[in-house]
Amino acid sequence: MPDSTTPTAVLALHYWAGAGHEFDALRPLLPAGTALLAPDLPGFGAQGAPAGFDYSVGAYADWVAAFIAEHQLTDYVLVGHSLGGKVALALAATRPAGLRRLVLLSPSPPSPEPISDDDRAASLAAYGQPAEAEKTFHTITEAALPAAAHRQIVADNLRSTQAAWAAWLLAGSLEDITALMGEIAVPCHLLVGTADRAIPAAAQRQHTLPLLPPGTPFTEVPGTGHLLPYEAPKAVAAAIAG
């Protein structure tokens, strides 16, 4: 059984064009008795979107809140990666019962994500194209990964729905939730890969870290890109352990 300092559950939210199984390598690294829940978010992986879902950050946060209620989580760490990081920040700002700590992995910042118009247009045009999915894999990773993980990352990219893909690029990533950040009342830990080309460490220092609670640790993980759960699961597990 976990001791009194160990949360009973970890709820992990994945990156844009990813899926919940990106966190599978964490399972054997967590303390015995800790449950890991990593759902596919609406429009990604195997998760369809509810009727009327608008793909906004708030809609995703509400969906995760309903997931928490459904699974009766009363003592948990919330992990948010990239898109999932922005959603985790929005949810944490509502001060949900049972939330103990927030671990942010290369999160999309609370302010509009710093993406150039050309890069945004290129990403929109890349939807559903295997060659572009392969190119994205090499852009967002730095550490060598097993072939199975490589195939999984590319496949997840290609099975994203077009609605979720476009909505994040055109709206969700551009949302400004900075006004909510003062409501976060739990400890946070921010991690980013030193070779992250999607949202570099400098961007996190400028756009994310100043809005987190004072004293929030900022860890740069050597030799890694944007996909920390795949590239550095031990570093992620250590941050979850606090």
Order of alpha helices (4+ residues) and beta strands (2+ residues): beta-beta-alpha-beta-alpha-beta-alpha-alpha-alpha-alpha-beta-alpha-beta-alpha-alpha
